[in-house]
Amino acid sequence: MTIDVMSSVPKDVDFWSQLEIELRAVQQIYSRIVEAYYLTVIEWQILRELMKQDCLPASKLAKRVGRVATSFTPTIDKLQIKRLVERRSDPNDRRVVCIQLTLQGREMAPTLQSINHTIEKYMQARIKGTEAQLLQSVLHRMQTSHLP
């Protein structure tokens, strides 16, 4: 089954402007959901990544959440103040600082799962089935082939 994705799009729509507007709308939705748990979106993303793989070098963690490592320190500082993460020397290379979850951070797993479920449910209501798969494929391709 093929979908004519362009049949419902007006010809005068500026795709990139539309994408930017939708990105801001999704960001606002994420913010509303996440802030109910006293987190920012970036803090939620960091905790989610550390749940997948704990004790990541700050530079690698920044890359995974789409941030520049040089501007990442204040966000980690805030999570440390909330006692959700801590900095540790990498056991394999003491020059490298790893970010890892504290016990309190690990105990947030059910909360993070609840946030993920709420966001997933919201997004699935907006984009379904083949369209969601197509969008995910396009976004993945865009992420893995950044322009210079």
VENTA-V599227 format. One record per backbone hydrogen bond with DSSP energy under -0.5 kcal/mol. NH is the residue of the N-H (numbers start at 1). CO is the residue of the C=O. Records with the same first field share a line. If there is no record, write none. Layout:
BEGIN
NH: CO, CO
END
This chain:
BEGIN
5: 3
7: 4
9: 6
10: 8
13: 10
15: 13
18: 14
19: 15
20: 16
21: 17
22: 18
23: 19
24: 20
25: 21
26: 22
27: 23
28: 24
29: 25
30: 26
31: 27
32: 28
33: 29
34: 30
35: 31
36: 32, 33
37: 34
38: 35
39: 34
44: 40
45: 41
46: 42
47: 43
48: 44
49: 45
50: 46
51: 47
52: 48
53: 49
55: 99
56: 99
58: 97
61: 57
62: 58
63: 59
64: 60
65: 61
66: 63
67: 62
71: 68
72: 69
75: 72
76: 72
77: 73
78: 74
79: 75
80: 76
81: 77
82: 78
83: 80
84: 79
85: 79
86: 100
88: 98
90: 93, 96
93: 90
96: 93
98: 88, 96
99: 56
100: 86, 98
102: 84
106: 102
107: 103
108: 105
109: 106
112: 108
113: 109
114: 110
115: 111
116: 112
117: 113
118: 114
119: 115
120: 116
121: 117
122: 118
123: 119
124: 120
125: 121
126: 122, 123
127: 123
131: 128
132: 128
133: 129
134: 130
135: 131
136: 132
137: 133
138: 134
139: 135
140: 136
141: 137
142: 138
143: 139
144: 140
145: 141, 142
END
